[in-house]
Amino acid sequence: MTGFLGLFRRLEGPQTLGRGPAFWALFALVLAGALAYPLFSDGYTVGNTVYFFVWVFIALSLSLIWGYGGSLSFGQTAFFGIAGYGYGILTINFGASYGFTWIALLLAIGMAALVAALLGYFMFFGRIGGVFLGIVTLAVTLMLERFMAQTAGPEWRIGAARLNGFNGMSAMPPLTIPWFGGPIVLFADVGLYYVVLAMLVLVYLALRILMNSSFGNVIVAIRENPERAEMLGYDIRKYQLITFVIGAALAGLSGVLYTVWGQYITPSSMGMTAASLPLIWVAVGGRSDLTATIIGTLVVLSGFQALTIYGSQYALVFMGVLLVLTVLIAPNGLVLGLITWVTKRVARRKQETA
């Protein structure tokens, strides 16, 4: 009981915005609105909303690695693709019976985490950091994308699963819940919406607890001054590696859910554009806070999708302009800056009326 209360208290802390009854009342209101949303919308629109939720996980992974850990990584889409392809290969070969899709989900995330552990070991224990870490992760991402794009021949198959080169893999089964009278198949509809929403809430709360724990405090200390943290006795390489692996697992979860949602995965999901867009979402939201990251990702991604109606080139130009404006006007994030400004105004008004 004491341990549970300790975890509950860590939902609030110095590393995350939002505390007190007002914040959690607003959180409950937003969650209630999200739960009620399918009741007032059609299945197609609800299914498309899942697409936006799926990308929040990769944004949170970047917030953890880059915002809190201070390590800029272009490798999140590589882990996204590894897990997506891993899920496809497993389910195409072994099917979806007896809830195997959930086992495949966990195994695919494990693949992404294992690759991250190997890559991260050589990077962090090799003292690679700063801009060079971004270059290495970008190189790995682009090499993986180029490799998968040339696997079009019939010889490129793993069991019954053909990789199909640039066209990607398709026809993998969606998540399936074993149930009496027949399995529940979670197509891109209301059922998948509620499952992904539940995952998103759990991940968000778990990350708040993690970042307000002693582990999170050490990670932020390493970001601010790695030499000082090392002098205090912390092995910063281990903390950076663990953070990198957790971030990769979240990116892998995003990749699996994307594959489940569309029942396909292509090499373009690991390309330069795919690797850059999450960085823009997180930068605009505010990379050093989980709540700001989620808000920024959903708002910017919605705007991006709306602009693609008129042409993807205009949407990409808008993303670039938005990133430049963010760096010049609010380097800590537009959403985070707005939240901080509103919080200070409210606190000042309370002091004046007291």
C-alpha positions in Angstrom: 0.0 0.0 0.0 2.8 2.4 0.9 4.6 1.6 -2.4 1.4 2.3 -4.4 1.0 5.7 -2.6 4.6 6.5 -3.4 4.0 5.8 -7.1 0.8 7.9 -6.9 2.7 10.9 -5.4 5.2 10.7 -8.3 2.5 11.6 -10.8 3.4 15.2 -9.7 6.9 16.5 -9.4 9.5 19.0 -10.6 10.0 17.3 -14.0 6.4 17.5 -15.2 3.9 20.3 -15.6 0.5 20.0 -14.0 -0.4 19.4 -10.3 -3.2 19.9 -7.9 -6.9 19.2 -8.1 -7.4 21.7 -11.0 -5.0 19.9 -13.3 -6.3 16.4 -12.6 -9.9 17.6 -12.9 -9.0 18.9 -16.4 -7.2 15.6 -17.2 -10.4 13.7 -16.2 -12.5 16.0 -18.3 -10.4 15.5 -21.4 -10.3 11.8 -20.8 -14.1 11.7 -20.4 -14.4 13.6 -23.7 -12.1 11.1 -25.4 -14.1 8.2 -24.1 -17.3 9.7 -25.3 -16.0 10.8 -28.7 -16.9 7.5 -30.5 -20.5 8.0 -29.4 -20.9 11.1 -31.4 -18.8 10.2 -34.5 -18.8 7.5 -37.2 -16.5 4.5 -37.2 -14.4 5.8 -40.1 -13.6 9.1 -38.4 -12.9 7.3 -35.1 -10.5 4.9 -37.0 -8.7 7.9 -38.4 -8.3 9.4 -35.0 -6.4 6.3 -33.9 -3.8 7.3 -36.5 -3.1 10.5 -34.5 -2.9 8.6 -31.2 -0.4 6.1 -32.7 2.2 8.9 -33.4 2.0 10.3 -29.9 4.0 7.3 -28.6 7.0 8.1 -30.9 6.7 11.7 -29.8 6.8 10.7 -26.2 9.9 8.6 -26.9 11.7 11.6 -28.3 10.6 13.7 -25.4 12.2 11.2 -23.1 15.4 10.8 -25.0 15.9 14.3 -26.3 13.9 16.5 -24.0 14.7 14.9 -20.7 17.9 13.1 -21.6 19.4 15.7 -23.9 20.4 13.2 -26.6 19.0 14.2 -30.1 18.1 11.0 -31.9 17.0 10.5 -35.5 16.7 6.8 -34.9 13.2 6.6 -33.5 11.7 5.8 -36.9 14.3 3.0 -37.3 12.9 1.4 -34.1 9.4 2.2 -35.4 10.1 0.3 -38.6 11.9 -2.7 -36.9 8.9 -3.3 -34.7 6.4 -2.8 -37.5 8.2 -5.3 -39.8 8.7 -7.6 -36.8 5.0 -7.7 -36.1 4.2 -8.3 -39.7 6.7 -11.2 -40.1 5.5 -12.9 -36.9 1.8 -12.6 -37.5 2.0 -13.6 -41.2 3.9 -16.7 -40.3 2.1 -17.7 -37.1 -1.3 -16.2 -37.6 -3.6 -14.5 -35.1 -5.1 -17.5 -33.2 -5.1 -17.7 -29.4 -4.2 -14.1 -29.0 -0.8 -14.5 -30.7 -1.0 -10.9 -32.1 -0.4 -9.6 -28.5 2.6 -11.9 -28.1 3.8 -10.6 -31.5 3.3 -7.0 -30.3 5.5 -7.7 -27.3 8.2 -9.6 -29.3 8.3 -6.8 -31.9 8.8 -4.2 -29.3 11.5 -6.4 -27.7 13.3 -6.5 -31.1 13.3 -2.7 -31.3 14.6 -2.5 -27.7 17.3 -5.1 -28.4 18.6 -3.2 -31.4 18.6 0.0 -29.4 20.5 -1.7 -26.6 23.2 -2.9 -29.0 23.4 0.5 -30.8 23.2 2.5 -27.6 25.9 0.4 -25.9 28.4 1.3 -28.6 27.3 4.9 -28.7 27.1 5.8 -25.0 30.0 3.6 -23.8 32.0 4.9 -26.7 31.4 8.4 -25.4 29.5 9.5 -28.6 27.3 12.4 -27.8 26.0 15.8 -29.0 25.6 16.2 -32.7 27.6 13.0 -33.5 24.9 10.9 -31.8 22.3 12.5 -34.1 24.5 11.7 -37.1 25.0 8.1 -36.1 21.3 7.5 -35.5 20.4 9.2 -38.7 22.9 7.1 -40.6 21.4 3.9 -39.1 17.9 5.0 -40.0 18.7 5.8 -43.6 20.7 2.6 -44.1 17.8 0.5 -42.8 15.4 2.4 -45.0 17.6 1.9 -48.1 18.1 -1.8 -47.3 14.4 -2.5 -46.9 13.6 -0.6 -50.1 15.7 -3.0 -52.2 14.1 -6.2 -50.9 11.6 -6.5 -53.7 12.7 -9.8 -55.2 11.0 -13.1 -54.3 14.2 -14.2 -52.5 13.6 -11.6 -49.8 11.2 -13.4 -47.6 11.2 -14.7 -44.1 9.0 -17.8 -44.0 5.7 -16.9 -45.6 6.3 -13.1 -45.2 7.7 -11.3 -48.3 9.4 -8.0 -47.6 8.2 -6.5 -51.0 10.8 -3.8 -51.1 9.6 -0.2 -51.5 6.0 -1.4 -51.7 6.3 -2.8 -48.1 4.5 -5.6 -46.3 0.7 -5.8 -46.2 -2.2 -8.1 -45.2 -0.9 -8.7 -41.7 -3.7 -9.5 -39.2 -4.9 -6.8 -36.8 -4.8 -7.2 -33.0 -7.2 -10.0 -31.9 -8.6 -10.6 -28.4 -9.6 -14.2 -27.7 -13.2 -14.3 -26.5 -16.0 -16.8 -25.9 -17.9 -17.4 -29.1 -15.2 -16.1 -31.3 -12.2 -13.7 -31.2 -12.7 -9.9 -31.2 -10.8 -8.5 -34.1 -9.6 -4.9 -33.6 -9.8 -3.2 -37.0 -9.3 0.5 -37.4 -12.6 1.3 -35.7 -14.0 1.9 -32.2 -12.5 -1.1 -30.6 -8.9 -0.3 -31.6 -9.6 3.4 -30.6 -10.3 2.4 -27.0 -7.4 0.0 -26.8 -4.9 2.6 -28.1 -6.4 5.3 -25.9 -6.0 3.1 -22.8 -2.3 2.4 -23.8 -1.7 6.1 -24.3 -3.1 7.0 -20.9 -1.1 4.3 -19.2 2.1 5.3 -20.9 1.6 8.9 -20.1 1.0 8.3 -16.4 3.9 5.8 -16.3 6.3 8.3 -17.8 5.2 11.0 -15.3 6.0 8.6 -12.5 9.3 7.6 -14.1 10.5 11.2 -14.7 9.5 12.3 -11.2 11.4 9.5 -9.6 15.1 9.5 -8.7 15.9 8.0 -12.1 14.2 10.9 -13.8 16.0 13.4 -11.7 19.4 11.9 -12.6 18.5 11.9 -16.3 17.7 15.6 -16.1 20.9 16.2 -14.1 22.9 14.5 -16.9 21.2 16.7 -19.5 22.1 19.8 -17.6 25.7 18.9 -16.6 26.9 15.4 -17.4 30.4 16.1 -15.9 28.9 17.1 -12.5 26.5 14.1 -12.5 29.5 11.8 -13.1 31.5 13.5 -10.4 28.6 12.8 -8.0 29.1 9.0 -8.7 26.5 8.3 -11.3 27.5 6.1 -14.3 25.9 8.4 -16.9 26.4 5.9 -19.7 24.1 3.4 -18.0 21.4 6.0 -17.4 21.6 7.2 -21.0 21.5 3.7 -22.3 18.4 2.8 -20.3 16.7 6.0 -21.4 17.6 5.2 -25.0 16.2 1.7 -24.8 12.9 2.8 -23.1 12.5 5.4 -25.9 13.1 2.8 -28.5 10.5 0.5 -27.0 8.0 3.4 -27.1 8.9 4.0 -30.8 8.5 0.3 -31.4 5.0 0.4 -29.8 4.2 3.2 -32.2 5.4 1.1 -35.1 3.4 -1.9 -34.2 0.2 0.1 -33.6 0.7 1.8 -37.0 1.1 -1.6 -38.7 -2.0 -2.8 -36.8 -4.0 0.3 -37.8 -3.2 0.2 -41.5 -2.3 -3.5 -41.9 0.8 -2.4 -43.8 4.3 -1.1 -43.3 6.7 0.4 -45.9 10.4 1.5 -45.9 9.2 5.2 -46.3 8.1 5.1 -42.7 11.8 5.1 -41.9 12.9 7.7 -44.4 14.4 11.2 -43.9 11.0 12.9 -43.8 9.5 10.4 -41.4 12.5 10.8 -39.1 12.3 14.6 -39.2 8.6 15.2 -38.6 8.4 13.8 -35.0 11.3 16.1 -34.1 9.2 19.1 -35.3 6.2 18.0 -33.3 8.2 17.6 -30.1 10.1 20.9 -30.6 6.9 22.8 -31.2 5.1 21.3 -28.2 8.0 21.5 -25.8 10.4 18.6 -25.7 11.1 18.9 -21.9 7.5 18.1 -20.8 5.3 15.2 -21.5 2.0 17.1 -21.5 3.2 19.8 -23.8 4.6 17.1 -26.2 1.3 15.4 -26.5 -0.6 18.6 -27.1 1.9 19.8 -29.6 2.0 16.5 -31.5 -1.8 16.3 -31.8 -2.1 20.0 -32.9 0.8 20.0 -35.4 0.0 16.6 -36.8 -3.7 17.7 -37.3 -2.5 20.8 -39.1 -0.1 18.8 -41.2 -2.8 16.3 -42.3 -5.2 19.1 -43.2 -2.5 20.8 -45.4 -1.8 17.5 -47.2 -5.2 17.9 -48.9 -3.7 20.8 -50.9 -0.4 19.0 -51.5 2.2 17.3 -49.3 4.9 19.8 -50.5 3.0 22.7 -48.9 2.6 20.8 -45.7 6.3 20.0 -45.5 7.2 23.7 -46.2 4.8 24.7 -43.4 6.5 22.2 -41.0 9.9 23.7 -41.9 8.7 27.3 -41.3 7.0 26.3 -38.1 10.3 24.8 -36.8 12.3 27.9 -37.7 9.7 30.1 -35.9 9.8 27.9 -32.9 13.6 28.0 -32.6 13.6 31.8 -33.0 10.6 32.7 -30.8 10.2 29.9 -28.3 13.2 27.5 -28.3 11.6 25.6 -25.4 8.4 25.0 -27.3 5.4 27.0 -28.3 2.9 25.0 -26.3 5.2 24.8 -23.3 5.8 28.5 -23.4 2.1 29.2 -23.7 1.3 27.0 -20.7 4.1 28.6 -18.6 2.9 32.1 -19.5 -0.7 31.2 -18.5 0.4 29.6 -15.3 2.4 32.6 -14.3 -0.5 35.0 -15.1 -2.9 32.9 -13.0 -0.4 32.8 -10.1 0.2 36.6 -10.3 -3.6 37.3 -10.3 -4.0 35.1 -7.2 -1.3 37.0 -5.4 -2.9 40.4 -6.4 -6.3 39.3 -5.1 -4.9 37.7 -1.9 
